Amino acid sequence: MELDEFVDANVPEEGGTGFQKVNKRLLAIPFEGVAMVKAGSMIAYTGDVTFTGKSSAEGGITGLVKEAVSGEGTPIMEAEGSGTLYVADQGKKVQVLSLDAGESISVNGTDVLAFEERVDYEIGTVGGLSQAAAGGLTNVFLTGPGDIAITTHGDPVVMRPPVTTDPEATVAWSANLSPSIGTNKAIEIGQQSGETMQMEFGGSDGFVVVQPYEEGGQM
């Protein structure tokens, strides 16, 4: 491929509004004002943009806490100004969702990449899942209206409840679901299966998003 051809083939398109996928792993955010993105996710920007980091919350993360996206010290940052911001997260695939007014989704804190400032968010732990067992799994409850972007290792799969999932492969679930935490019912002797903790989603409505990857490795 000629150099000019390479440049022309890979220059992102300008213009447009809302969150835009440049490719499967890169998100462009044209904005005027403030955008909320995962700290350390900026790879480039055009225009005039300043960044303000948000430190982890002290004294826990239950309830309405706009300081950190996860208990693992993964904060968000405010991007303020005007221009186009390009963000990515370690080569993970980007999924863009548009939430209507009052529409909500719960997302694993490690999988939140960006959301519009007008999106409300509430941060909490997944009930019954100890921090030691799952690396401090937290969920971010996002409520529209507005665009959000989440990331997945590989292509996501959407399951319908009732379903049981691995916490480290669970990306998001619909707002009407409240997972309970179970343990492997089998008595294991010798080699462990690595499937000690499980998330159980009951009922018959809603959805659960999983990825073909365990975020923290086996427990």
PASEBA-1860 file (N, C-alpha, C; in nm, 3 decimals):
! residues 219
1> MELDEFVD> 0.084/-0.119/0.000/0.000/0.000/0.000/0.088/0.125/0.000 ~ 0.055/0.219/-0.086/0.127/0.345/-0.090/0.100/0.425/0.038 ~ 0.194/0.512/0.073/0.180/0.590/0.196/0.054/0.675/0.194 ~ 0.029/0.742/0.081/-0.090/0.825/0.071/-0.217/0.741/0.087 ~ -0.217/0.622/0.031/-0.333/0.534/0.044/-0.354/0.493/0.188 ~ -0.243/0.464/0.258/-0.252/0.426/0.399/-0.313/0.539/0.482 ~ -0.266/0.661/0.459/-0.318/0.776/0.533/-0.466/0.796/0.505 ~ -0.502/0.796/0.377/-0.642/0.820/0.340/-0.735/0.712/0.396
9> ANVPEEGG> -0.685/0.589/0.402/-0.768/0.478/0.447/-0.790/0.478/0.597 ~ -0.705/0.547/0.672/-0.712/0.538/0.817/-0.741/0.670/0.888 ~ -0.761/0.777/0.815/-0.797/0.904/0.877/-0.944/0.897/0.920 ~ -0.975/0.925/1.047/-1.115/0.921/1.090/-1.197/1.031/1.026 ~ -1.324/1.003/1.004/-1.413/1.101/0.946/-1.444/1.211/1.048 ~ -1.451/1.332/1.003/-1.483/1.446/1.089/-1.632/1.477/1.080 ~ -1.680/1.547/1.181/-1.820/1.590/1.182/-1.910/1.489/1.251 ~ -2.036/1.521/1.258/-2.132/1.435/1.323/-2.146/1.468/1.471
17> TGFQKVNK> -2.245/1.410/1.534/-2.270/1.431/1.675/-2.288/1.296/1.744 ~ -2.276/1.297/1.874/-2.293/1.174/1.950/-2.169/1.085/1.943 ~ -2.170/0.978/2.020/-2.058/0.885/2.023/-2.048/0.813/1.889 ~ -1.926/0.805/1.834/-1.905/0.743/1.704/-1.790/0.643/1.711 ~ -1.814/0.522/1.663/-1.708/0.422/1.657/-1.622/0.447/1.534 ~ -1.494/0.479/1.555/-1.400/0.494/1.444/-1.373/0.357/1.384 ~ -1.354/0.260/1.471/-1.345/0.119/1.432/-1.393/0.037/1.551 ~ -1.371/-0.091/1.551/-1.425/-0.177/1.656/-1.366/-0.147/1.794
25> RLLAIPFE> -1.249/-0.082/1.798/-1.180/-0.064/1.924/-1.150/0.081/1.961 ~ -1.203/0.175/1.884/-1.174/0.316/1.906/-1.302/0.398/1.898 ~ -1.322/0.484/1.998/-1.441/0.567/2.006/-1.405/0.713/1.987 ~ -1.482/0.783/1.902/-1.468/0.927/1.885/-1.585/0.995/1.953 ~ -1.554/1.101/2.030/-1.657/1.175/2.102/-1.648/1.321/2.060 ~ -1.729/1.365/1.961/-1.736/1.508/1.931/-1.817/1.574/2.043 ~ -1.763/1.681/2.103/-1.837/1.741/2.214/-1.806/1.889/2.229 ~ -1.898/1.955/2.295/-1.885/2.095/2.331/-1.933/2.104/2.475
33> GVAMVKAG> -1.840/2.116/2.569/-1.877/2.117/2.710/-1.798/2.014/2.787 ~ -1.866/1.910/2.837/-1.802/1.809/2.921/-1.839/1.670/2.874 ~ -1.742/1.580/2.872/-1.765/1.438/2.849/-1.698/1.361/2.963 ~ -1.757/1.252/3.004/-1.702/1.170/3.112/-1.641/1.045/3.051 ~ -1.513/1.021/3.079/-1.444/0.906/3.019/-1.357/0.837/3.124 ~ -1.325/0.714/3.097/-1.240/0.637/3.186/-1.101/0.699/3.190 ~ -1.046/0.717/3.308/-0.913/0.777/3.322/-0.809/0.692/3.248 ~ -0.724/0.760/3.174/-0.619/0.692/3.100/-0.662/0.640/2.964
41> SMIAYTGD> -0.788/0.666/2.926/-0.839/0.612/2.800/-0.814/0.702/2.680 ~ -0.774/0.829/2.703/-0.752/0.922/2.592/-0.629/0.879/2.512 ~ -0.646/0.869/2.380/-0.531/0.842/2.294/-0.499/0.960/2.204 ~ -0.598/1.050/2.181/-0.577/1.169/2.099/-0.699/1.259/2.111 ~ -0.680/1.384/2.074/-0.795/1.474/2.064/-0.761/1.588/1.970 ~ -0.865/1.650/1.916/-0.850/1.771/1.836/-0.928/1.882/1.907 ~ -0.889/2.004/1.886/-0.956/2.115/1.951/-0.886/2.154/2.080 ~ -0.963/2.210/2.172/-0.911/2.260/2.298/-0.978/2.183/2.411
49> VTFTGKSS> -0.904/2.091/2.474/-0.962/2.003/2.575/-0.871/2.000/2.698 ~ -0.931/2.009/2.815/-0.858/1.992/2.940/-0.919/1.874/3.016 ~ -0.837/1.809/3.100/-0.880/1.689/3.171/-0.867/1.711/3.321 ~ -0.971/1.668/3.391/-0.971/1.675/3.536/-0.997/1.536/3.591 ~ -0.901/1.483/3.666/-0.916/1.349/3.721/-1.004/1.349/3.843 ~ -1.068/1.235/3.866/-1.149/1.215/3.984/-1.086/1.104/4.066 ~ -1.048/1.133/4.190/-0.983/1.033/4.273/-1.086/0.934/4.327 ~ -1.037/0.820/4.373/-1.126/0.719/4.428/-1.195/0.772/4.552
57> AEGGITGL> -1.319/0.728/4.571/-1.395/0.774/4.686/-1.340/0.714/4.815 ~ -1.341/0.792/4.920/-1.299/0.743/5.050/-1.420/0.692/5.125 ~ -1.398/0.588/5.205/-1.505/0.539/5.289/-1.610/0.458/5.216 ~ -1.574/0.396/5.106/-1.668/0.310/5.036/-1.727/0.375/4.913 ~ -1.801/0.295/4.837/-1.855/0.343/4.710/-2.003/0.312/4.697 ~ -2.071/0.287/4.809/-2.213/0.258/4.802/-2.293/0.387/4.787 ~ -2.396/0.382/4.704/-2.482/0.499/4.688/-2.434/0.591/4.579 ~ -2.485/0.713/4.582/-2.454/0.809/4.476/-2.318/0.872/4.502
65> VKEAVSGE> -2.217/0.818/4.438/-2.080/0.863/4.456/-2.023/0.894/4.320 ~ -1.999/1.019/4.289/-1.946/1.056/4.158/-1.797/1.082/4.167 ~ -1.724/0.981/4.219/-1.581/0.997/4.236/-1.501/0.887/4.169 ~ -1.557/0.767/4.162/-1.479/0.656/4.105/-1.571/0.559/4.037 ~ -1.523/0.493/3.933/-1.605/0.399/3.861/-1.592/0.259/3.919 ~ -1.484/0.227/3.987/-1.474/0.095/4.046/-1.394/0.099/4.173 ~ -1.412/-0.006/4.254/-1.339/-0.017/4.378/-1.194/-0.055/4.357 ~ -1.153/-0.078/4.233/-1.015/-0.114/4.205/-0.930/0.008/4.176
73> GTPIMEAE> -0.984/0.127/4.206/-0.907/0.249/4.181/-0.905/0.288/4.036 ~ -1.011/0.259/3.962/-1.022/0.299/3.823/-1.113/0.420/3.815 ~ -1.057/0.540/3.826/-1.142/0.659/3.830/-1.183/0.703/3.691 ~ -1.277/0.795/3.689/-1.313/0.858/3.563/-1.244/0.994/3.558 ~ -1.253/1.057/3.443/-1.203/1.194/3.432/-1.300/1.274/3.348 ~ -1.308/1.402/3.375/-1.389/1.493/3.297/-1.304/1.553/3.187 ~ -1.352/1.543/3.064/-1.290/1.611/2.951/-1.375/1.734/2.922 ~ -1.315/1.852/2.932/-1.392/1.975/2.917/-1.332/2.060/2.806
81> GSGTLYVA> -1.419/2.118/2.725/-1.374/2.205/2.616/-1.458/2.181/2.493 ~ -1.392/2.186/2.377/-1.462/2.160/2.252/-1.365/2.093/2.156 ~ -1.417/2.002/2.077/-1.334/1.929/1.983/-1.382/1.787/1.970 ~ -1.291/1.698/1.934/-1.322/1.556/1.924/-1.221/1.478/2.006 ~ -1.270/1.395/2.095/-1.186/1.315/2.184/-1.189/1.170/2.137 ~ -1.072/1.108/2.131/-1.060/0.968/2.090/-1.016/0.886/2.211 ~ -1.096/0.782/2.245/-1.066/0.701/2.363/-1.072/0.553/2.328 ~ -0.994/0.474/2.402/-0.991/0.330/2.385/-0.943/0.268/2.516
89> DQGKKVQV> -0.961/0.137/2.529/-0.921/0.069/2.652/-0.855/-0.063/2.620 ~ -0.724/-0.061/2.606/-0.640/-0.180/2.590/-0.689/-0.273/2.479 ~ -0.734/-0.214/2.369/-0.771/-0.295/2.254/-0.904/-0.367/2.267 ~ -0.980/-0.340/2.373/-1.111/-0.402/2.388/-1.209/-0.345/2.285 ~ -1.308/-0.422/2.248/-1.407/-0.376/2.152/-1.504/-0.278/2.218 ~ -1.543/-0.178/2.143/-1.631/-0.072/2.194/-1.774/-0.099/2.151 ~ -1.865/-0.087/2.247/-2.007/-0.102/2.220/-2.076/0.029/2.260 ~ -2.145/0.093/2.167/-2.212/0.221/2.193/-2.362/0.196/2.208
97> LSLDAGES> -2.417/0.247/2.316/-2.560/0.232/2.345/-2.621/0.368/2.370 ~ -2.741/0.390/2.321/-2.814/0.514/2.345/-2.930/0.485/2.439 ~ -2.930/0.551/2.554/-3.034/0.532/2.653/-3.141/0.639/2.638 ~ -3.266/0.597/2.639/-3.377/0.692/2.639/-3.393/0.750/2.778 ~ -3.475/0.853/2.791/-3.501/0.914/2.920/-3.560/0.810/3.016 ~ -3.496/0.795/3.131/-3.542/0.699/3.231/-3.497/0.557/3.207 ~ -3.433/0.530/3.093/-3.386/0.395/3.063/-3.251/0.373/3.131 ~ -3.232/0.255/3.191/-3.112/0.230/3.270/-3.048/0.096/3.235
105> ISVNGTDV> -2.918/0.087/3.264/-2.843/-0.037/3.250/-2.737/-0.040/3.358 ~ -2.706/-0.159/3.408/-2.603/-0.176/3.508/-2.480/-0.237/3.441 ~ -2.363/-0.175/3.460/-2.241/-0.217/3.389/-2.130/-0.244/3.489 ~ -2.054/-0.349/3.467/-1.934/-0.376/3.545/-1.842/-0.254/3.537 ~ -1.793/-0.206/3.652/-1.714/-0.083/3.654/-1.593/-0.085/3.563 ~ -1.530/-0.200/3.545/-1.411/-0.207/3.459/-1.445/-0.194/3.311 ~ -1.573/-0.207/3.278/-1.614/-0.207/3.137/-1.679/-0.078/3.093 ~ -1.684/0.024/3.179/-1.737/0.155/3.142/-1.626/0.236/3.075
113> LAFEERVD> -1.649/0.280/2.951/-1.548/0.359/2.880/-1.582/0.507/2.880 ~ -1.707/0.543/2.856/-1.744/0.684/2.847/-1.895/0.698/2.857 ~ -1.940/0.816/2.898/-2.082/0.848/2.893/-2.100/0.998/2.890 ~ -2.211/1.041/2.834/-2.238/1.183/2.827/-2.263/1.240/2.966 ~ -2.233/1.368/2.981/-2.246/1.432/3.112/-2.390/1.426/3.163 ~ -2.486/1.428/3.074/-2.626/1.429/3.117/-2.674/1.293/3.168 ~ -2.596/1.189/3.148/-2.632/1.056/3.198/-2.606/1.051/3.349 ~ -2.705/1.012/3.424/-2.688/0.995/3.569/-2.619/0.862/3.597
121> YEIGTVGG> -2.533/0.861/3.699/-2.470/0.734/3.734/-2.460/0.717/3.885 ~ -2.481/0.593/3.925/-2.475/0.554/4.065/-2.385/0.432/4.075 ~ -2.299/0.428/4.174/-2.198/0.324/4.185/-2.222/0.241/4.310 ~ -2.214/0.111/4.297/-2.231/0.024/4.413/-2.161/-0.107/4.393 ~ -2.153/-0.184/4.499/-2.097/-0.318/4.490/-2.206/-0.417/4.455 ~ -2.167/-0.529/4.399/-2.263/-0.635/4.370/-2.286/-0.712/4.499 ~ -2.409/-0.712/4.547/-2.440/-0.770/4.677/-2.396/-0.914/4.691 ~ -2.324/-0.943/4.799/-2.284/-1.079/4.829/-2.154/-1.121/4.766
129> LSQAAAGG> -2.097/-1.038/4.681/-1.973/-1.075/4.615/-1.858/-1.004/4.685 ~ -1.778/-1.078/4.758/-1.674/-1.016/4.838/-1.565/-0.957/4.750 ~ -1.504/-0.851/4.798/-1.397/-0.786/4.722/-1.280/-0.880/4.703 ~ -1.252/-0.961/4.801/-1.139/-1.053/4.791/-1.164/-1.160/4.686 ~ -1.292/-1.200/4.671/-1.323/-1.310/4.580/-1.323/-1.268/4.435 ~ -1.358/-1.142/4.408/-1.373/-1.102/4.268/-1.301/-0.974/4.234 ~ -1.196/-0.944/4.306/-1.116/-0.827/4.272/-1.191/-0.698/4.290 ~ -1.292/-0.698/4.379/-1.363/-0.572/4.404/-1.463/-0.539/4.294
137> LTNVFLTG> -1.542/-0.639/4.249/-1.637/-0.615/4.142/-1.741/-0.511/4.185 ~ -1.752/-0.407/4.109/-1.853/-0.305/4.133/-1.934/-0.287/4.006 ~ -2.052/-0.229/4.021/-2.133/-0.202/3.904/-2.171/-0.055/3.901 ~ -2.186/-0.002/3.781/-2.224/0.137/3.761/-2.364/0.137/3.700 ~ -2.458/0.201/3.769/-2.596/0.208/3.725/-2.613/0.337/3.646 ~ -2.628/0.326/3.514/-2.635/0.440/3.425/-2.780/0.462/3.379 ~ -2.827/0.586/3.389/-2.965/0.618/3.352/-2.968/0.732/3.251 ~ -3.042/0.710/3.142/-3.051/0.808/3.035/-3.143/0.924/3.067
145> PGDIAITT> -3.148/1.019/2.973/-3.109/1.003/2.833/-2.961/1.031/2.809 ~ -2.909/0.970/2.701/-2.772/0.998/2.660/-2.701/0.875/2.609 ~ -2.585/0.899/2.546/-2.502/0.790/2.493/-2.406/0.740/2.600 ~ -2.382/0.609/2.598/-2.280/0.549/2.682/-2.196/0.456/2.594 ~ -2.074/0.429/2.637/-1.988/0.334/2.566/-1.929/0.237/2.667 ~ -1.943/0.108/2.638/-1.884/0.005/2.721/-1.786/-0.075/2.637 ~ -1.701/-0.152/2.703/-1.601/-0.229/2.630/-1.613/-0.377/2.664 ~ -1.577/-0.460/2.567/-1.579/-0.605/2.587/-1.454/-0.666/2.526
153> HGDPVVMR> -1.406/-0.773/2.587/-1.302/-0.854/2.525/-1.371/-0.946/2.425 ~ -1.353/-0.921/2.298/-1.419/-1.000/2.196/-1.564/-0.958/2.177 ~ -1.638/-1.038/2.102/-1.778/-1.007/2.074/-1.866/-1.048/2.191 ~ -1.953/-0.958/2.238/-2.039/-0.993/2.351/-2.151/-1.089/2.310 ~ -2.203/-1.159/2.409/-2.318/-1.246/2.391/-2.424/-1.202/2.491 ~ -2.549/-1.189/2.445/-2.658/-1.148/2.532/-2.741/-1.270/2.568 ~ -2.754/-1.293/2.700/-2.828/-1.407/2.752/-2.960/-1.359/2.813 ~ -3.060/-1.445/2.809/-3.187/-1.418/2.873/-3.195/-1.497/3.005
161> PPVTTDPE> -3.244/-1.434/3.111/-3.259/-1.508/3.236/-3.375/-1.608/3.227 ~ -3.373/-1.713/3.310/-3.274/-1.736/3.415/-3.142/-1.786/3.358 ~ -3.032/-1.733/3.411/-2.900/-1.772/3.366/-2.800/-1.749/3.478 ~ -2.695/-1.832/3.482/-2.587/-1.818/3.579/-2.459/-1.787/3.504 ~ -2.385/-1.686/3.551/-2.266/-1.642/3.480/-2.144/-1.634/3.572 ~ -2.028/-1.631/3.510/-1.903/-1.605/3.582/-1.894/-1.455/3.606 ~ -1.872/-1.409/3.729/-1.865/-1.264/3.755/-1.761/-1.192/3.672 ~ -1.649/-1.258/3.642/-1.541/-1.192/3.570/-1.564/-1.190/3.420
169> ATVAWSAN> -1.667/-1.258/3.373/-1.704/-1.254/3.232/-1.833/-1.176/3.210 ~ -1.890/-1.125/3.319/-2.018/-1.055/3.311/-1.994/-0.906/3.291 ~ -2.048/-0.850/3.184/-2.023/-0.711/3.146/-2.134/-0.618/3.193 ~ -2.259/-0.657/3.171/-2.370/-0.567/3.200/-2.499/-0.646/3.210 ~ -2.602/-0.582/3.268/-2.732/-0.645/3.275/-2.840/-0.538/3.282 ~ -2.962/-0.575/3.245/-3.071/-0.479/3.243/-3.107/-0.435/3.383 ~ -3.162/-0.315/3.391/-3.183/-0.251/3.522/-3.283/-0.325/3.609 ~ -3.371/-0.403/3.549/-3.472/-0.473/3.629/-3.418/-0.597/3.698
177> LSPSIGTN> -3.295/-0.637/3.668/-3.237/-0.757/3.727/-3.150/-0.722/3.846 ~ -3.153/-0.810/3.947/-3.069/-0.793/4.065/-3.003/-0.927/4.093 ~ -2.878/-0.943/4.048/-2.815/-1.075/4.060/-2.786/-1.113/4.205 ~ -2.797/-1.241/4.232/-2.753/-1.293/4.360/-2.624/-1.372/4.337 ~ -2.549/-1.388/4.442/-2.419/-1.455/4.430/-2.429/-1.595/4.489 ~ -2.389/-1.691/4.408/-2.389/-1.829/4.454/-2.248/-1.886/4.451 ~ -2.234/-2.005/4.501/-2.105/-2.074/4.500/-2.121/-2.208/4.431 ~ -2.010/-2.260/4.385/-2.010/-2.390/4.319/-2.065/-2.495/4.416
185> KAIEIGQQ> -2.171/-2.563/4.376/-2.238/-2.656/4.466/-2.162/-2.788/4.482 ~ -2.068/-2.815/4.392/-1.994/-2.940/4.400/-1.881/-2.931/4.500 ~ -1.853/-3.039/4.566/-1.739/-3.047/4.658/-1.617/-3.082/4.575 ~ -1.518/-2.994/4.575/-1.402/-3.014/4.490/-1.286/-3.069/4.571 ~ -1.225/-3.173/4.520/-1.110/-3.235/4.586/-0.995/-3.232/4.487 ~ -0.879/-3.184/4.534/-0.764/-3.177/4.447/-0.769/-3.055/4.358 ~ -0.756/-3.075/4.227/-0.757/-2.963/4.132/-0.888/-2.886/4.139 ~ -0.880/-2.754/4.159/-0.999/-2.671/4.167/-1.045/-2.630/4.027
193> SGETMQME> -1.176/-2.609/4.012/-1.232/-2.575/3.881/-1.210/-2.430/3.845 ~ -1.191/-2.343/3.948/-1.180/-2.200/3.921/-1.314/-2.133/3.903 ~ -1.423/-2.204/3.933/-1.558/-2.149/3.916/-1.629/-2.141/4.051 ~ -1.559/-2.092/4.151/-1.614/-2.090/4.286/-1.734/-1.997/4.298 ~ -1.720/-1.874/4.247/-1.826/-1.775/4.258/-1.906/-1.766/4.129 ~ -2.037/-1.750/4.143/-2.124/-1.741/4.027/-2.230/-1.635/4.050 ~ -2.271/-1.567/3.942/-2.380/-1.470/3.949/-2.506/-1.535/3.895 ~ -2.613/-1.529/3.974/-2.738/-1.593/3.937/-2.843/-1.487/3.907
201> FGGSDGFV> -2.893/-1.489/3.784/-2.997/-1.396/3.740/-3.127/-1.473/3.725 ~ -3.227/-1.437/3.806/-3.354/-1.506/3.802/-3.456/-1.431/3.719 ~ -3.578/-1.484/3.718/-3.685/-1.420/3.643/-3.685/-1.465/3.498 ~ -3.768/-1.396/3.420/-3.780/-1.431/3.278/-3.769/-1.309/3.187 ~ -3.753/-1.190/3.245/-3.741/-1.068/3.166/-3.600/-1.011/3.177 ~ -3.564/-0.926/3.080/-3.434/-0.859/3.086/-3.327/-0.932/3.007 ~ -3.202/-0.892/3.029/-3.089/-0.950/2.956/-2.962/-0.939/3.039 ~ -2.865/-1.023/3.004/-2.733/-1.021/3.067/-2.629/-1.027/2.956
209> VVQPYEEG> -2.531/-0.936/2.960/-2.425/-0.931/2.859/-2.300/-0.996/2.916 ~ -2.249/-1.097/2.846/-2.125/-1.164/2.887/-2.025/-1.157/2.773 ~ -1.897/-1.175/2.809/-1.789/-1.173/2.710/-1.710/-1.303/2.720 ~ -1.643/-1.343/2.611/-1.566/-1.468/2.611/-1.428/-1.450/2.675 ~ -1.427/-1.396/2.795/-1.301/-1.362/2.861/-1.328/-1.339/3.009 ~ -1.240/-1.386/3.095/-1.253/-1.362/3.239/-1.159/-1.248/3.275 ~ -1.218/-1.136/3.319/-1.145/-1.013/3.339/-1.026/-1.027/3.434 ~ -1.044/-1.103/3.542/-0.935/-1.112/3.640/-0.868/-1.246/3.645
217> GQM> -0.897/-1.332/3.548/-0.842/-1.466/3.555/-0.922/-1.551/3.652 ~ -0.884/-1.673/3.669/-0.956/-1.762/3.758/-0.936/-1.721/3.902 ~ -1.042/-1.744/3.984/-1.037/-1.711/4.125/-0.964/-1.818/4.201
END
